[in-house]
């Protein structure tokens, strides 16, 4: 099926879901994410990375549709508010880190929090929150800042300059915040 656009709310009494091979996107090299290729899908990364891998989120665009777009919403709008990126680590990151950052110089920052779970015998659970004023990277290193298999984060473009993040970051040893500044 080609790209389809609806105007107005869509209601389904039986639910809407994705399935099949296009529902999961496997990434093994540094990639700039896009709403068309990655939004609303599960982004699978991890395993024995030969080098550090960086996922770059697109700059948040909250522009309105131009008057020339005609009645209703423009199906070709560049506005990406509300796009959801779900990133999952199926096998522990073993040799390098996974960095999830925002587009350089865009001014976009993280807000929200993740639960960090120590997979070692202590099983400690700690919450870490993004500071909302300078954190523009999530660093998962396979140990203290997360990246052990089962780690997942969900990132949503919620407003101008704000990506909301939530998730369960599984680490080992003394867990530490995965949020950082570039």
Contact map, one row per residue, 1 for C-alpha under 8 A:
11110000000000000000000000000000000000000000000000000000000000000000000000000000000000000000000000000000000000000000000000000000000000000000000000000000000000000000000000000000000000
11110000000000000000000000000000000000000000000000000000000000000000000000000000000000000000000000000000000000000000000000000000000000000000000000000000000000000000000000000000000000
11111000000000000000000000000000000000000000000000000000000000000000000000000000000000000000000000000000000000000000000000000000000000000000000000000000000000000000000000000000000000
11111100000000000000000000000000000000000000000000000000000000000000000000000000000000000000000000000000000000000000000000000000000000000000000000000000000000000000000000000000000000
00111110000000000000000000000000000000000000000000000000000000000000000000100000000000000000000000000000000000000000000000000000000000000000000000000000000000000000000000000000000000
00011111110000000000000000000000000000000000000000000000000000000000000000000000000000000000000000000000000000000000000000000000000000000000000000000000000000000000000000000000000000
00001111100000000000000000000000000000000000000000000000000000000000000110000000000000000000000000000000000000000000000000000000000000000000000000000000000000000000000000000000000000
00000111110000000000000000000000000000000000000000000000000000000000000000000000000000000000000000000000000000000000000000000000000000000000000000000000000000000000000000000000000000
00000111111000000000000000000000000000000000000000000000000000000000000000000000000000000000000000000000000000000000000000000000000000000000000000000000000000000000000000000000000000
00000101111100000000000000000000000000000000000000000000000000000000000000000000000000000000000000000000000000000000000000000000000000000000000000000000000000000000000000000000000000
00000000111110000000000000000000000000000000000000000000000000000000000000000000000000000000000000000000000000000000000000000000000000000000000000000000000000000000000000000000000000
00000000011111110000000000000000000000000000000000000000000000000000000000000000000000000000000000000000000000000000000000000000000000000000000000000000000000000000000000000000000000
00000000001111100000000000000000000000000000000000000000000000000000000000000000000000000000000000000000000000000000000000000000000000000000000000000000000000000000000000000000000000
00000000000111110000000000000000000000000000000000000000000000000000000000000000000000000000000000000000000000000000000000000000000000000000000000000000000000000000000000000000000000
00000000000111111000000000000000000000000000000000000000000000000000000000000000000000000000000000000000000000000000000000000000000000000000000000000000000000000000000000000000000000
00000000000101111100000000000000000000000000000000000000000000000000000000000000000000000000000000000000000000000000000000000000000000000000000000000000000000000000000000000000000000
00000000000000111110000000000000000000000000000000000000000000000000000000000000000000000000000000000000000000000000000000000000000000000000000000000000000000000000000000000000000000
00000000000000011111001000000000000000000000000000000000000000000000000000000000000000000000000000000000000000000000000000000000000000000000000000000000000000000000000000000000000000
00000000000000001111111000000000000000000000000000000000000000000000000000000000000000000000000000000000000000000000000000000000000000000000000000000000000000000000000000000000000000
00000000000000000111111100000000000000000000000000000000000000000000000000000000000000000000000000000000000000000000000000000000000000000000000000000000000000000000000000000000000000
00000000000000000011111110000000000000000000000000000000000000000000000000000000000000000000000000000000000000000000000000000000000000000000000000000000000000000000000000000000000000
00000000000000000011111110000000000000001000000000000000000000000000000000000000000000000000000000000000000000000000000000000000000000000000000000000000000000000000000000000000000000
00000000000000000111111110000000000000001100000000000000000000000000000000000000000000000000000000000000000000000000000000000000000000000000000000000000000000000000000000000000000000
00000000000000000001111111000000000000001111000000000000000000000000000000000000000000000000000000000000000000000000000000000000000000000000000000000000000000000000000000000000000000
00000000000000000000111111100000000001001111000000000000000000000000000000000000000000000000000000000000000000000000000000000000000000000000000000000000000000000000000000000000000000
00000000000000000000000111110000000000000011100000000000000000000000000000000000000000000000000000000000000000000000000000000000000000000000000000000000000000000000000000000000000000
00000000000000000000000011111110000000000011100000000000000000000000000000000000000000000000000000000000000000000000000000000000000000000000000000000000000000000000000000000000000000
00000000000000000000000001111100000000000000110010001000000000000000000000000000000000000000000000000000000000000000000000000000000000000000000000000000000000000000000000000000000000
00000000000000000000000000111110000000000000000000001100000000000000000000000000000000000000000000000000000000000000000000000000000000000000000000000000000000000000000000000000000000
00000000000000000000000000111111000000000000000000001111000000000000000000000000000000000000000000000000000000000000000000000000000000000000000000000000000000000000000000000000000000
00000000000000000000000000101111100000000000000000000111000000000000000000000000000000000000000000000000000000000000000000000000000000000000000000000000000000000000000000000000000000
00000000000000000000000000000111110000000000000000000011110000000000000000000000000000000000000000000000000000000000000000000000000000000000000000000000000000000000000000000000000000
00000000000000000000000000000011111011000000000000000011110000000000000000000000000000000000000000000000000000000000000000000000000000000000000000000000000000000000000000000000000000
00000000000000000000000000000001111111100000000000000000110000000000000000000000000000000000000000000000000000000000000000000000000000000000000000000000000000000000000000000000000000
00000000000000000000000000000000111111110000000000000000000000000000000000000001001000000000000000000000000000000000000000000000000000000000000000000000000000000000000000000000000000
00000000000000000000000000000000011111100000000000000000000000000000000000000000000000000000000000000000000000000000000000000000000000000000000000000000000000000000000000000000000000
00000000000000000000000000000000111111100000000000000000000000000000000000000000000000000000000000000000000000000000000000000000000000000000000000000000000000000000000000000000000000
00000000000000000000000010000000111111111110000000000000000000000000000000000000000010000000000000000000000000000000000000000000000000000000000000000000000000000000000000000000000000
00000000000000000000000000000000011111111000000000000000000000000000000000000000001111000000000000000000000000000000000000000000000000000000000000000000000000000000000000000000000000
00000000000000000000000000000000001001111100000000000000000000000000000000000000001111000000000000000000000000000000000000000000000000000000000000000000000000000000000000000000000000
00000000000000000000011110000000000001111110000000000000000000000000000000000000000011000000000000000000000000000000000000000000000000000000000000000000000000000000000000000000000000
00000000000000000000001110000000000001011111000000000000000000000000000000000000000011110000000000000000000000000000000000000000000000000000000000000000000000000000000000000000000000
00000000000000000000000111100000000001001111100000000000000000000000000000000000000011110000000000000000000000000000000000000000000000000000000000000000000000000000000000000000000000
00000000000000000000000111100000000000000111110000000000000000000000000000000000000000111100000000000000000000000000000000000000000000000000000000000000000000000000000000000000000000
00000000000000000000000001110000000000000011111000000000000000000000000000000000000000111100000000000000000000000000000000000000000000000000000000000000000000000000000000000000000000
00000000000000000000000000010000000000000001111110000000000000000000000000000000000000001111100001000000000000000000000000000000000000000000000000100000000000000000000000000000000000
00000000000000000000000000000000000000000000111110000000000000000000000000000000000000001111110000000000000000000000000000000000000000000000000000000000000000000000000000000000000000
00000000000000000000000000000000000000000000011111000000000000000000000000000000000000000001111000000000000000000000000000000000000000000000000000000000000000000000000000000000000000
00000000000000000000000000010000000000000000011111111000000000000000000000000000000000000000111100000000000000000000000000000000000000000000000000000000000000000000000000000000000000
00000000000000000000000000000000000000000000000111110000000000000000000000000000000000000000001100000000000000000000000000000000000000000000000000000000000000000000000000000000000000
00000000000000000000000000000000000000000000000011111000000000000000000000000000000000000000001110000000000000000000000000000000000000000000000000000000000000000000000000000000000000
00000000000000000000000000000000000000000000000011111100000000000000000000000000000000000000001111100000000000000000000000000000000000000000000000000000000000000000000000000000000000
00000000000000000000000000011100000000000000000010111110000000000000000000000000000000000000000111100000000000000000000000000000000000000000000000000000000000000000000000000000000000
00000000000000000000000000001110000000000000000000011111000000000000000000000000000000000000000001111000000000000000000000000000000000000000000000000000000000000000000000000000000000
00000000000000000000000000000111100000000000000000001111100000000000000000000000000000000000000001111000000000000000000000000000000000000000000000000000000000000000000000000000000000
00000000000000000000000000000111100000000000000000000111110000000000000000000000000000000000000000011110000000000000000000000000000000000000000000000000000000000000000000000000000000
00000000000000000000000000000001110000000000000000000011111000000000000000000000000000000000000000011110000000000000000000000000000000000000000000000000000000000000000000000000000000
00000000000000000000000000000001110000000000000000000001111100000000000000000000000000000000000000000110000000000000000000000000000000000000000000000000000000000000000000000000000000
00000000000000000000000000000000000000000000000000000000111110000000000000000000000000000000000000000110010100000000000000000000000000000000000000000000000000000000000000000000000000
00000000000000000000000000000000000000000000000000000000011111000000000000000011100000000000000000000000010100000000000000000000000000000000000000000000000010111100000000000000000000
00000000000000000000000000000000000000000000000000000000001111100000000000000111100000000000000000000000000000000000000000000000000000000000000000000000000000010000000000000000000000
00000000000000000000000000000000000000000000000000000000000111110000000000000011100000000000000000000000000000000000000000000000000000000000000000000000000000110000000000000000000000
00000000000000000000000000000000000000000000000000000000000011111000000000000110000000000000000000000000000000000000000000000000000000000000000000000000000000000000000000000000000000
00000000000000000000000000000000000000000000000000000000000001111100000000000010000000000000000000000000000000000000000000000000000000000000000000000000000000000000000000000000000000
00000000000000000000000000000000000000000000000000000000000000111110100011001000000000000000000000000000000000000000000000000000000000000000000000000000000000000000000000000000000000
00000000000000000000000000000000000000000000000000000000000000011111100000000000000000000000000000000000000000000000000000000000000000000000000000000000000000000000000000000000000000
00000000000000000000000000000000000000000000000000000000000000001111110000000000000000000000000000000000000000000000000000000000000000000000000000000000000000000000000000000000000000
00000000000000000000000000000000000000000000000000000000000000000111110000000000000000000000000000000000000000000000000000000000000000000000000000000000000000000000000000000000000000
00000000000000000000000000000000000000000000000000000000000000001111111011000000000000000000000000000000000000000000000000000000000000000000000000000000000000000000000000000000000000
00000000000000000000000000000000000000000000000000000000000000000011111111000000000000000000000000000000000000000000000000000000000000000000000000000000000000000000000000000000000000
00000000000000000000000000000000000000000000000000000000000000000000111110000000000000000000000000000000000000000000000000000000000000000000000000000000000000000000000000000000000000
00000010000000000000000000000000000000000000000000000000000000000000011111000000000000000000000000000000000000000000000000000000000000000000000000000000000000000000000000000000000000
00000010000000000000000000000000000000000000000000000000000000001000111111101000000000000000000000000000000000000000000000000000000000000000000000000000000000000000000000000000000000
00000000000000000000000000000000000000000000000000000000000000001000110111111000000000000000000000000000000000000000000000000000000000000000000000000000000000000000000000000000000000
00001000000000000000000000000000000000000000000000000000000000000000000011111000000000000000000000000000000000000000000000000000000000000000000000000000000000000000000000000000000000
00000000000000000000000000000000000000000000000000000000000000000000000001111100000000000000000000000000000000000000000000000000000000000000000000000000000000000000000000000000000000
00000000000000000000000000000000000000000000000000000000000000001000000011111110000000000000000000000000000000000000000000000000000000000000000000000000000000000000000000000000000000
00000000000000000000000000000000000000000000000000000000000010100000000000011111000000000000000000000000000000000000000000000000000000000000000000000000000000000000000000000000000000
00000000000000000000000000000000000000000000000000000000000111110000000000001111100000000000000000000000000000000000000000000000000000000000000000000000000000000000000000000000000000
00000000000000000000000000000000001000000000000000000000000111000000000000000111111000000000000000000000000000000000000000000000000000000000000000000000000010000000000000000000000000
00000000000000000000000000000000000000000000000000000000000111000000000000000011111000000000000000000000000000000000000000000000000000000000000000000000000111100000000000000000000000
00000000000000000000000000000000000000000000000000000000000000000000000000000001111100000000000000000000000000000000000000000000000000000000000000000000000111000000000000000000000000
00000000000000000000000000000000001000110000000000000000000000000000000000000001111110000000000000000000000000000000000000000000000000000000000000000000000110000000000000000000000000
00000000000000000000000000000000000000110000000000000000000000000000000000000000011111000000000000000000000000000000000000000000000000000000000000000000011110000000000000000000000000
00000000000000000000000000000000000001111110000000000000000000000000000000000000001111100000000000000000000000000000000000000000000000000000000000000000011100000000000000000000000000
00000000000000000000000000000000000000111110000000000000000000000000000000000000000111110000000000000000000000000000000000000000000000000000000000000001111000000000000000000000000000
00000000000000000000000000000000000000000111100000000000000000000000000000000000000011111000000000000000000000000000000000000000000000000000000000000001110000000000000000000000000000
00000000000000000000000000000000000000000111100000000000000000000000000000000000000001111100000000000000000000000000000000000000000000000000000000000111100000000000000000000000000000
00000000000000000000000000000000000000000001111000000000000000000000000000000000000000111111100000000000000000000000000000000000000000000000000000111111000000000000000000000000000000
00000000000000000000000000000000000000000001111000000000000000000000000000000000000000011111000000000000000000000000000000000000000000000000000000001110000000000000000000000000000000
00000000000000000000000000000000000000000000011000000000000000000000000000000000000000001111100000000000000000000000000000000000000000000000000000011100000000000000000000000000000000
00000000000000000000000000000000000000000000011100000000000000000000000000000000000000001111110000000000000000000000000000000000000000000000010000111100000000000000000000000000000000
00000000000000000000000000000000000000000000011110000000000000000000000000000000000000001011111111000000000000000000000000000000000000000000110000111000000000000000000000000000000000
00000000000000000000000000000000000000000000001110000000000000000000000000000000000000000001111100000000000000000000000000000000000000000000110000000000000000000000000000000000000000
00000000000000000000000000000000000000000000000111110000000000000000000000000000000000000000111110000000000000000000000000000000000000000000000000000000000000000000000000000000000000
00000000000000000000000000000000000000000000000011111000000000000000000000000000000000000000111111000000000000000000000000000000000000000000110000000000000000000000000000000000000000
00000000000000000000000000000000000000000000000000111000000000000000000000000000000000000000101111100000000000000000000000000000000000000011110000000000000000000000000000000000000000
00000000000000000000000000000000000000000000010000011110000000000000000000000000000000000000100111110000000000000000000000000000000000000011100000100000000000000000000000000000000000
00000000000000000000000000000000000000000000000000011110000000000000000000000000000000000000000011111000000000000000000000000000000000001111000000000000000000000000000000000000000000
00000000000000000000000000000000000000000000000000000111100000000000000000000000000000000000000001111100000000000000000000000000000000001110000000000000000000000000000000000000000000
00000000000000000000000000000000000000000000000000000111100000000000000000000000000000000000000000111110000000000000000000000000000000011100000000000000000000000000000000000000000000
00000000000000000000000000000000000000000000000000000001111000000000000000000000000000000000000000011111010110000000000000000000000000011000000000000000000000000000000000000000000000
00000000000000000000000000000000000000000000000000000001111000000000000000000000000000000000000000001111110100000000000000000000000000000000000000000000000000000000000000000000000000
00000000000000000000000000000000000000000000000000000000000000000000000000000000000000000000000000000111111000000000000000000000000000000000000000000000000000000000000000000000000000
00000000000000000000000000000000000000000000000000000000000000000000000000000000000000000000000000000011111000000000000000000000000000000000000000000000000000000000000000000000000000
00000000000000000000000000000000000000000000000000000000001100000000000000000000000000000000000000000111111100000000000000000000000000000000000000000000000000001000000000000000000000
00000000000000000000000000000000000000000000000000000000000000000000000000000000000000000000000000000001111110000000000000000000000000000000000000000000000000001000000000000000000000
00000000000000000000000000000000000000000000000000000000001100000000000000000000000000000000000000000110011111000000000000000000000000010000000000000000000000011110000000000000000000
00000000000000000000000000000000000000000000000000000000000000000000000000000000000000000000000000000100001111100000000000000000000111110000000000000000000000001110000000000000000000
00000000000000000000000000000000000000000000000000000000000000000000000000000000000000000000000000000000000111110000000000000000011100111000000000000000000000000111100000000000000000
00000000000000000000000000000000000000000000000000000000000000000000000000000000000000000000000000000000000011111000000000000000111100000000000000000000000000000111100000000000000000
00000000000000000000000000000000000000000000000000000000000000000000000000000000000000000000000000000000000001111100000000000000110000000000000000000000000000000001110000000000000000
00000000000000000000000000000000000000000000000000000000000000000000000000000000000000000000000000000000000000111110000000000011110000000000000000000000000000000000111000000000000000
00000000000000000000000000000000000000000000000000000000000000000000000000000000000000000000000000000000000000011111000000000011100000000000000000000000100000000000111110000000000000
00000000000000000000000000000000000000000000000000000000000000000000000000000000000000000000000000000000000000001111100000001111000000000000000000000000000000000000011110000000000000
00000000000000000000000000000000000000000000000000000000000000000000000000000000000000000000000000000000000000000111110000001111000000000000000011000000000000000000000111100011100000
00000000000000000000000000000000000000000000000000000000000000000000000000000000000000000000000000000000000000000011111000111100000000000000000000000000000000000000000111110010000000
00000000000000000000000000000000000000000000000000000000000000000000000000000000000000000000000000000000000000000001111111111000000000000000000000000000000000000000000001111110000000
00000000000000000000000000000000000000000000000000000000000000000000000000000000000000000000000000000000000000000000111111100000000000000000000000010000000000000000000001111000000000
00000000000000000000000000000000000000000000000000000000000000000000000000000000000000000000000000000000000000000000011111100000000000000000000000000000000000000000000000011000000000
00000000000000000000000000000000000000000000000000000000000000000000000000000000000000000000000000000000000000000000011111100000000000000000000000000000000000000000000000000000000000
00000000000000000000000000000000000000000000000000000000000000000000000000000000000000000000000000000000000000000000011111110000000000000000000000000000000000000000000000000000000000
00000000000000000000000000000000000000000000000000000000000000000000000000000000000000000000000000000000000000000000111111111000000000000000000000000000000000000000000000000000000000
00000000000000000000000000000000000000000000000000000000000000000000000000000000000000000000000000000000000000000000110001111100000000000000000000000000000000000000000000000000000000
00000000000000000000000000000000000000000000000000000000000000000000000000000000000000000000000000000000000000000011110000111110000000000000000000000000000000000000000000000000000000
00000000000000000000000000000000000000000000000000000000000000000000000000000000000000000000000000000000000000000011100000011111000000000000000000000000000000000000000000000010000000
00000000000000000000000000000000000000000000000000000000000000000000000000000000000000000000000000000000000000001111000000001111100000000000000000000000000000000000000000000000000000
00000000000000000000000000000000000000000000000000000000000000000000000000000000000000000000000000000000000000001111000000000111110000000000000000000000000000000000000000000000111000
00000000000000000000000000000000000000000000000000000000000000000000000000000000000000000000000000000000000000111100000000000011111000000000000000000000000000000000000000000000101000
00000000000000000000000000000000000000000000000000000000000000000000000000000000000000000000000000000000000001111000000000000001111100100000000000000000000000000000000000000000001000
00000000000000000000000000000000000000000000000000000000000000000000000000000000000000000000000000000000000001100000000000000000111111100000000000000000000000000000000000000000000000
00000000000000000000000000000000000000000000000000000000000000000000000000000000000000000000000000000000000011100000000000000000011111100000000000000000000000000100000000000000000000
00000000000000000000000000000000000000000000000000000000000000000000000000000000000000000000000000000000000010000000000000000000001111100000000000000000000000000000000000000000000000
00000000000000000000000000000000000000000000000000000000000000000000000000000000000000000000000000000000000010000000000000000000001111110000000000000000000000000000000000000000000110
00000000000000000000000000000000000000000000000000000000000000000000000000000000000000000000000000000000000011000000000000000000011111111100000000000000000000000000000000000000001111
00000000000000000000000000000000000000000000000000000000000000000000000000000000000000000000000000001100000111000000000000000000000001111100000000000000000000000000000000000000001111
00000000000000000000000000000000000000000000000000000000000000000000000000000000000000000000000000111100000001000000000000000000000000111110000000000000000000000000000000000000001111
00000000000000000000000000000000000000000000000000000000000000000000000000000000000000000000000000111000000000000000000000000000000000111111000000000000000000000000000000000000011100
00000000000000000000000000000000000000000000000000000000000000000000000000000000000000000000000011110000000000000000000000000000000000001111100011000000000000000000000000000000011100
00000000000000000000000000000000000000000000000000000000000000000000000000000000000000000000000011100000000000000000000000000000000000000111111011100000000000000000000000000000010000
00000000000000000000000000000000000000000000000000000000000000000000000000000000000000000000110111000000000000000000000000000000000000000011111111100000000000000000000000000000000000
00000000000000000000000000000000000000000000000000000000000000000000000000000000000000000001110110000000000000000000000000000000000000000001111111110000000000000000000000110000000000
00000000000000000000000000000000000000000000000000000000000000000000000000000000000000000000000000000000000000000000000000000000000000000001111111110000000000000000000000111010000000
00000000000000000000000000000000000000000000000000000000000000000000000000000000000000000000000000000000000000000000000000000000000000000000111111000000000000000000000000111111000000
00000000000000000000000000000000000000000000000000000000000000000000000000000000000000000000000000000000000000000001000000000000000000000011111111100000000000000000000011100011110000
00000000000000000000000000000000000000000000000000000000000000000000000000000000000000000000000000000000000000000001000000000000000000000011111111110010000000000000000011110010010000
00000000000000000000000000000000000000000000010000000000000000000000000000000000000000001001100001000000000000000000000000000000000000000001111011111110000000000000000011100000000000
00000000000000000000000000000000000000000000000000000000000000000000000000000000000000001011100000000000000000000000001000000000000000000000011001111110000000000000000011110000000000
00000000000000000000000000000000000000000000000000000000000000000000000000000000000000001111100000000000000000000000000000000000000000000000000000111110000000000000000001000000000000
00000000000000000000000000000000000000000000000000000000000000000000000000000000000000011111000000000000000000000000000000000000000000000000000000111111000000000000000011000000000000
00000000000000000000000000000000000000000000000000000000000000000000000000000000000000011100000000000000000000000000000000000000000000000000000001111111100000000000001111000000000000
00000000000000000000000000000000000000000000000000000000000000000000000000000000000001111000000000000000000000000000000000000000000000000000000000000111110000000000001110000000000000
00000000000000000000000000000000000000000000000000000000000000000000000000000000000001110000000000000000000000000100000000000000000000000000000000000011111000000000111110000000000000
00000000000000000000000000000000000000000000000000000000000000000000000000000000000111100000000000000000000000000000000000000000000000000000000000000001111100000000111000000000000000
00000000000000000000000000000000000000000000000000000000000000000000000000000000000111000000000000000000000000000000000000000000000000000000000000000000111110000011110000000000000000
00000000000000000000000000000000000000000000000000000000000000000000000000000000111110000000000000000000000000000000000000000000000000000000000000000000011111000011100000000000000000
00000000000000000000000000000000000000000000000000000000000100000000000000000001111100000000000000000000000000000000000000000000000000000000000000000000001111100111000000000000000000
00000000000000000000000000000000000000000000000000000000000000000000000000000000110000000000000000000000000000000000000000000000000000000000000000000000000111110111000000000000000000
00000000000000000000000000000000000000000000000000000000000101000000000000000000100000000000000000000000000000000000000000000000000000000000000000000000000011111110000000000000000000
00000000000000000000000000000000000000000000000000000000000111000000000000000000000000000000000000000000000100000000000000000000000000000000000000000000000001111100000000000000000000
00000000000000000000000000000000000000000000000000000000000100000000000000000000000000000000000000000000011110000000000000000000000000000000000000000000000000111110000000000000000000
00000000000000000000000000000000000000000000000000000000000100000000000000000000000000000000000000000000000111100000000000000000000100000000000000000000000011111111000000000000000000
00000000000000000000000000000000000000000000000000000000000000000000000000000000000000000000000000000000000111100000000000000000000000000000000000000000001111101111100000000000000000
00000000000000000000000000000000000000000000000000000000000000000000000000000000000000000000000000000000000001110000000000000000000000000000000000000000001111000111110000000000000000
00000000000000000000000000000000000000000000000000000000000000000000000000000000000000000000000000000000000001111100000000000000000000000000000000000000111100000011111000000000000000
00000000000000000000000000000000000000000000000000000000000000000000000000000000000000000000000000000000000000011110000000000000000000000000000000000000111000000001111100000000000000
00000000000000000000000000000000000000000000000000000000000000000000000000000000000000000000000000000000000000001110000000000000000000000000000000000011110000000000111110000000000000
00000000000000000000000000000000000000000000000000000000000000000000000000000000000000000000000000000000000000000111100000000000000000000000000000000011100000000000011111000000000000
00000000000000000000000000000000000000000000000000000000000000000000000000000000000000000000000000000000000000000111100000000000000000000000000011110111100000000000001111100000000000
00000000000000000000000000000000000000000000000000000000000000000000000000000000000000000000000000000000000000000001111000000000000000000000000011111110000000000000000111110000000000
00000000000000000000000000000000000000000000000000000000000000000000000000000000000000000000000000000000000000000001111000000000000000000000011111110000000000000000000011111010000000
00000000000000000000000000000000000000000000000000000000000000000000000000000000000000000000000000000000000000000000111100000000000000000000011101010000000000000000000001111110000000
00000000000000000000000000000000000000000000000000000000000000000000000000000000000000000000000000000000000000000000011100000000000000000000001100000000000000000000000000111110000000
00000000000000000000000000000000000000000000000000000000000000000000000000000000000000000000000000000000000000000000010000000000000000000000000100000000000000000000000000011111000000
00000000000000000000000000000000000000000000000000000000000000000000000000000000000000000000000000000000000000000001110000000100000000000000001111000000000000000000000000111111100000
00000000000000000000000000000000000000000000000000000000000000000000000000000000000000000000000000000000000000000001000000000000000000000000000110000000000000000000000000000111110000
00000000000000000000000000000000000000000000000000000000000000000000000000000000000000000000000000000000000000000001000000000001100000000000000010000000000000000000000000000011111100
00000000000000000000000000000000000000000000000000000000000000000000000000000000000000000000000000000000000000000000000000000001000000000111000011000000000000000000000000000001111100
00000000000000000000000000000000000000000000000000000000000000000000000000000000000000000000000000000000000000000000000000000001110000111110000000000000000000000000000000000000111110
00000000000000000000000000000000000000000000000000000000000000000000000000000000000000000000000000000000000000000000000000000000000001111110000000000000000000000000000000000000111111
00000000000000000000000000000000000000000000000000000000000000000000000000000000000000000000000000000000000000000000000000000000000001111000000000000000000000000000000000000000001111
00000000000000000000000000000000000000000000000000000000000000000000000000000000000000000000000000000000000000000000000000000000000000111000000000000000000000000000000000000000000111
